[in-house]
Amino acid sequence: MSMHGEVRGTGPAAAIPLHEQPLGRTHYRLVALVGMGLFFDLYELFLAGTITGVLKQQLHLSTYELSGILASAFVGQFLGALVLGRLSDVYGRRRMYMVNIAVYAGFTLLGAFSPNVWFLMATRFLAGLGIGAEMTLSDTYLSETMPAKVRGRMIAIAYTIGFLAVPAVGFLARWLVPLHPFGVTGWRWLFVLGGLGAALVVVARRQMPESEQWLAHRERRPERVPFAAILRRPFRGRTTLFSVVMILQVFGYYGFGTLAVLVLQSKGFTVVNSLSYLAVTYLGYPIGSVLAVPLMERVERKYLVMGSAALMALFGLVFGVASSVPLILISGGLFTMASNVFSNAIHTYLPESFPASVRGTASGATYAMSKLSTAVQPFLLLPLLNRHGSGAVFAVITVALLVMVALIGVWGPISGRKPLE
């Protein structure tokens, strides 16, 4: 296979695009390479939330400084998803894939050496610029390279590989945070591991082919479709719907990931115990992703998104009011399982809802709204947690998720397993 997407060979299959070929070794190799990048995307997403308690304690942060650290990475991710998603429609999926993970690797490694909170915020923002488009590029790339009948399943497998990062972050934090290997505080080693691991992904991805659907579209329509196209008919309504959906879904998905340690501390648990309980509940992320694999091809995406989001609302509310350790672990684990069925479904549903001409732009722009919402979220939910407790926080999360379910139920398109044009 060449760097630009040609499948070399002497047989008839040599001229057949990847997404029209029978499922084979090349497809699984691409899924593995995408999954490796998603691993570090999710490592990044859950890293700050996992060590919030440690940063607050060791760096003596105020509530607003802590909110700033949480928000800085997501502001960067908002801009990264918006810009790199757009550039993937202009310059190709593969090229932006290389740029985003390289930027993340460099600035995450630099963040490990932060001398103060402002330097840490700056490196988190710049790392976010790189990693922000990882998910939307992955969704678009796999949608365009996988056979239609297994597209959902293959995307779910890639995300299952990626979500192994979440318990990995939890257990690494539980192990490293109390330690000072070579005289360096444990939380800094978490950044080093993320940066070095992502650098290896950059090297591994050099042999990824370009999306043949993107190449074919560029040959048919070499002129660039303007960004404003997604704000006009026939895409305006769908762009609006998914923008609102992405704003609301992060209250549940990232609200748990970024606030769970602080919620447990507000219930009276120590930092170390909170990290231990969180690591156990994080096991639900890869388990939920595995459960999504068979469901993706058996249940219409729209209804899978709605059902899993409703379960997130229920289990999150129980987690918010629970006081006993068994109930915290059970409800937290069920929440993370449901949230990853939701995640796999929405990451397949979104790119399937737009044509190739605007798929990267629309996916990036709407997905970017989730990053903007996540950046604002700590400034809303942390004060609410401090003043009214975890029950109030998860009540807000529940309302946001149920409103999202209602919007998809009324206006969400039926996706199915149709071939993409």
C-alpha positions in Angstrom: 0.0 0.0 0.0 1.4 3.4 -0.9 1.5 6.5 1.3 -1.3 8.1 -0.7 -3.9 5.3 -0.5 -3.3 3.2 -3.6 -3.6 -0.5 -2.9 -0.7 -2.1 -4.9 -0.9 -5.5 -6.4 -1.5 -7.5 -9.6 -5.0 -8.8 -9.0 -8.3 -7.1 -9.5 -8.4 -6.0 -5.8 -5.5 -3.6 -6.6 -7.9 -1.0 -8.1 -10.7 -1.5 -5.5 -10.9 1.2 -2.8 -10.4 0.0 0.8 -14.0 0.8 1.8 -15.2 -1.5 -1.0 -12.9 -4.4 -0.3 -13.7 -7.4 2.0 -12.6 -6.8 5.5 -8.9 -7.8 5.8 -5.5 -7.2 7.3 -5.1 -3.7 6.1 -8.4 -2.6 7.7 -7.3 -4.1 11.0 -3.9 -2.4 10.8 -5.5 1.0 10.2 -7.9 0.4 13.1 -5.0 -0.4 15.4 -3.1 2.8 14.3 -6.2 4.9 14.9 -6.8 3.2 18.2 -3.2 4.1 19.3 -3.8 7.7 18.7 -7.2 7.6 20.4 -5.4 6.0 23.4 -3.4 9.2 23.9 -6.3 11.5 23.1 -8.2 9.8 26.0 -5.2 9.7 28.2 -5.0 13.5 27.8 -8.7 14.0 28.3 -8.8 12.1 31.6 -5.3 13.1 32.9 -6.2 16.5 34.2 -9.4 15.4 35.8 -7.6 12.4 37.5 -4.9 14.5 39.1 -7.0 17.7 40.0 -6.9 16.9 43.7 -3.1 16.4 43.6 -2.5 19.6 41.6 -4.8 21.6 44.0 -2.9 20.2 47.0 0.7 20.4 45.7 0.5 23.7 43.8 -1.8 25.3 46.3 -4.3 26.3 43.7 -7.5 28.4 44.2 -10.8 27.1 42.7 -10.4 29.5 39.7 -6.8 28.5 39.1 -7.8 24.8 39.1 -10.7 25.7 36.7 -8.2 27.5 34.5 -5.9 24.4 34.3 -8.9 22.2 33.4 -10.3 24.7 30.9 -7.0 25.6 29.2 -6.6 22.2 27.5 -10.2 22.2 26.3 -10.0 25.7 24.9 -7.0 24.4 22.9 -8.9 21.3 21.9 -11.8 23.5 20.7 -9.6 25.5 18.4 -7.7 22.3 17.3 -10.9 20.5 16.4 -12.3 23.5 14.6 -9.1 24.3 12.6 -7.7 20.8 11.9 -11.1 19.4 11.1 -11.5 22.1 8.4 -7.9 21.6 7.1 -8.6 17.8 6.8 -11.2 18.6 4.1 -8.7 20.9 2.4 -5.3 19.1 2.7 -6.3 15.6 3.5 -7.1 13.4 6.5 -3.6 11.8 6.8 -1.6 15.0 6.8 -3.6 16.5 9.6 -3.4 13.2 11.5 0.3 13.6 11.6 0.3 17.2 12.6 -2.2 16.9 15.5 -0.4 14.0 17.3 3.0 15.6 16.9 1.9 18.9 18.4 0.3 17.1 21.3 3.4 14.9 22.0 5.8 17.9 22.1 3.8 20.2 24.4 2.7 17.5 26.8 6.3 16.5 27.3 7.1 20.2 27.8 4.3 20.5 30.3 6.0 18.0 32.6 8.7 20.6 33.3 6.2 23.4 34.2 7.8 25.7 36.8 4.5 27.4 37.7 0.8 27.2 37.2 0.8 29.7 34.2 3.4 27.7 32.3 1.3 24.5 32.9 -1.9 26.3 31.6 0.0 27.4 28.5 1.4 24.0 27.7 -2.0 22.3 28.4 -3.6 24.8 25.9 -1.0 24.1 23.2 -1.1 20.3 23.7 -4.9 20.7 23.4 -4.5 22.4 20.0 -2.8 19.2 18.8 -5.0 16.5 20.3 -8.3 18.4 19.8 -9.0 17.0 16.3 -7.9 13.4 17.1 -11.4 12.0 17.6 -13.1 13.8 14.7 -10.2 12.9 12.4 -10.5 9.3 13.5 -14.2 9.2 13.0 -13.9 10.7 9.5 -11.0 8.6 8.5 -12.4 5.3 9.6 -15.9 6.1 8.2 -14.2 6.6 4.8 -11.9 3.5 4.8 -14.0 0.8 6.4 -16.6 -1.4 4.6 -20.1 0.0 5.2 -21.5 -3.2 6.8 -18.8 -3.3 9.5 -18.1 0.5 9.8 -19.7 0.9 13.2 -18.0 -2.2 14.6 -14.6 -1.2 13.4 -14.9 2.3 14.9 -16.0 0.7 18.1 -12.9 -1.5 18.1 -10.6 1.5 17.6 -12.3 3.3 20.5 -12.0 0.2 22.7 -8.2 0.3 22.1 -8.3 4.0 23.0 -10.4 3.6 26.1 -7.8 1.3 27.7 -6.1 4.6 28.4 -8.7 5.7 30.9 -8.1 2.9 33.5 -4.4 3.2 32.6 -4.5 6.8 33.7 -6.4 5.9 36.9 -4.0 3.2 38.0 -0.8 5.1 36.9 -2.0 8.1 38.9 -2.7 5.9 41.9 0.8 4.4 41.6 2.8 7.4 40.7 1.2 10.3 42.6 2.5 9.3 46.0 6.0 8.7 44.6 8.9 10.9 43.5 10.9 8.8 41.0 14.4 10.2 40.6 13.3 13.2 42.7 10.6 14.2 40.3 7.0 14.5 41.5 4.7 11.7 40.3 2.2 13.8 38.4 5.0 15.1 36.2 5.8 11.5 35.1 2.2 11.1 33.9 2.9 13.9 31.4 6.2 12.4 30.4 4.6 9.1 29.6 1.9 10.7 27.6 4.3 12.8 25.5 6.7 10.0 24.8 4.0 7.5 24.0 2.3 9.9 21.5 5.7 10.5 19.8 5.9 6.7 19.1 2.4 7.0 17.5 3.7 9.7 15.1 6.4 7.3 13.9 3.9 4.4 13.5 1.4 6.4 11.5 3.9 7.4 8.8 2.7 4.5 6.6 -1.0 5.3 6.9 -2.6 5.8 3.5 -4.8 8.8 2.6 -8.6 8.4 2.6 -9.5 7.3 -0.9 -12.9 8.9 -0.6 -11.2 12.2 0.1 -8.9 11.8 -2.8 -11.8 10.9 -5.1 -13.8 13.9 -4.0 -10.8 16.2 -4.6 -10.5 14.9 -8.1 -14.2 15.4 -8.8 -14.4 18.8 -7.1 -10.9 20.3 -6.8 -12.4 23.7 -5.7 -12.7 24.1 -1.9 -16.1 24.0 -0.3 -16.3 27.1 1.9 -16.6 26.7 5.7 -19.8 28.6 5.6 -21.4 25.8 3.6 -22.2 23.9 6.8 -24.2 27.0 8.0 -26.4 27.1 4.9 -29.0 24.7 3.6 -29.1 21.7 3.3 -26.6 21.4 6.2 -27.6 24.2 8.5 -30.3 22.3 10.5 -28.0 19.2 11.0 -25.1 21.4 12.0 -27.2 23.2 14.6 -28.5 20.0 16.0 -25.2 18.3 16.4 -23.6 21.5 17.8 -26.2 21.6 20.6 -25.9 17.8 21.2 -22.1 18.1 21.6 -22.5 21.0 24.0 -24.9 19.1 26.2 -23.3 15.6 26.1 -20.0 16.8 27.7 -21.9 17.6 30.9 -22.3 13.9 31.4 -19.3 12.5 29.7 -16.5 14.9 30.7 -18.4 16.1 33.7 -17.8 12.8 35.3 -14.2 12.4 34.1 -13.1 15.9 35.3 -15.0 16.2 38.5 -15.2 12.6 39.9 -12.1 12.9 42.2 -13.3 16.2 43.6 -16.8 14.8 44.1 -15.4 11.9 46.1 -13.2 14.3 48.1 -16.4 16.4 48.8 -17.9 13.2 50.2 -15.0 13.0 52.7 -12.6 10.6 51.0 -8.8 11.2 51.0 -7.0 12.0 47.7 -5.4 8.5 47.6 -8.7 6.7 48.3 -10.4 8.8 45.8 -7.9 7.9 43.1 -8.3 4.2 44.1 -12.1 4.3 43.7 -11.8 6.3 40.5 -9.4 3.8 39.0 -11.9 1.0 39.6 -14.8 2.9 38.1 -12.6 3.8 35.1 -12.6 0.0 34.2 -16.1 0.6 33.0 -14.8 2.7 30.0 -13.1 -0.2 28.1 -15.8 -2.7 29.2 -18.5 -0.4 27.8 -16.5 0.1 24.6 -16.3 -3.7 24.2 -20.1 -4.0 24.8 -20.7 -1.4 22.1 -18.9 -3.5 19.4 -21.8 -6.0 18.8 -24.4 -3.4 19.5 -23.2 -1.0 16.8 -24.3 -3.3 13.9 -27.5 -4.5 15.7 -29.1 -1.2 16.9 -29.7 1.9 14.8 -27.2 4.5 15.9 -29.8 7.1 16.8 -31.5 4.8 19.3 -28.3 3.5 20.7 -27.2 7.1 21.4 -30.5 7.9 23.1 -30.7 4.8 25.2 -27.1 4.9 26.4 -27.4 8.7 27.3 -30.5 8.0 29.3 -28.6 5.3 31.3 -25.8 7.8 31.9 -28.3 10.3 33.4 -29.7 7.6 35.7 -26.4 6.1 36.9 -24.8 9.6 37.3 -27.6 10.8 39.5 -27.1 7.7 41.8 -23.3 8.4 41.9 -23.9 12.0 42.9 -26.0 11.1 45.9 -24.3 7.8 46.9 -22.4 7.8 50.2 -21.4 4.1 50.6 -18.3 2.8 48.9 -20.1 -0.2 47.2 -22.8 2.0 45.7 -20.2 4.6 44.6 -18.2 1.9 42.8 -21.3 0.2 41.2 -23.0 3.4 40.0 -19.7 4.8 38.8 -18.8 1.7 36.9 -22.2 1.5 35.3 -22.0 5.2 34.4 -18.7 4.7 32.7 -19.9 1.6 30.9 -23.0 3.4 29.6 -21.0 6.5 28.6 -18.7 4.4 26.4 -21.5 2.8 24.5 -22.8 6.3 24.0 -19.3 7.5 22.9 -18.8 4.8 20.3 -22.3 5.4 19.0 -22.1 9.2 18.7 -18.6 9.0 17.1 -20.0 6.8 14.4 -23.3 8.7 14.1 -21.8 12.1 13.6 -19.6 11.6 10.5 -22.3 9.4 8.9 -24.7 12.4 9.0 -22.7 14.5 6.6 -21.4 14.0 3.0 -17.6 13.8 2.1 -17.5 17.4 0.8 -18.1 18.8 4.3 -17.6 15.7 6.6 -14.3 16.9 8.1 -15.4 20.5 8.4 -18.9 19.6 9.9 -17.6 16.9 12.2 -14.7 19.2 13.4 -16.9 22.3 13.9 -19.7 20.5 15.8 -17.3 18.4 17.8 -15.4 21.5 18.7 -18.5 22.8 20.5 -18.0 19.9 23.0 -14.5 21.2 23.8 -15.8 24.8 24.3 -18.5 23.5 26.6 -16.0 21.5 28.5 -13.7 24.5 28.9 -16.6 26.5 30.4 -17.9 23.6 32.5 -15.4 23.8 35.4 -16.4 27.4 36.1 -20.0 26.4 36.4 -19.8 23.0 38.1 -16.9 23.5 40.5 -18.6 26.5 42.3 -21.8 24.5 42.3 -20.0 21.5 43.9 -18.4 23.7 46.6 -21.7 25.5 47.5 -24.4 22.8 47.0 -22.6 19.4 46.9 -22.4 16.6 44.4 -26.1 15.9 44.3 -26.7 19.4 42.7 -23.9 18.8 40.2 -25.3 15.5 39.0 -28.8 17.0 38.9 -27.6 19.5 36.3 -25.8 16.8 34.4 -29.0 14.7 34.3 -31.1 17.5 32.9 -28.5 18.3 30.2 -28.4 14.6 29.1 -32.2 14.3 29.0 -32.6 17.5 27.0 -30.0 16.0 24.5 -31.9 12.7 24.3 -35.1 14.7 23.5 -33.4 16.7 20.7 -32.0 13.6 19.0 -35.4 11.9 19.4 -37.2 14.7 17.5 -34.6 15.9 15.0 -31.9 13.2 14.8 -31.5 11.5 11.4 -31.7 7.8 10.9 -28.2 6.6 10.0 -28.2 2.8 9.4 -25.3 1.1 7.7 -25.6 2.8 4.3 -22.4 3.2 2.2 -21.0 6.7 2.4 -21.0 8.6 -0.9 
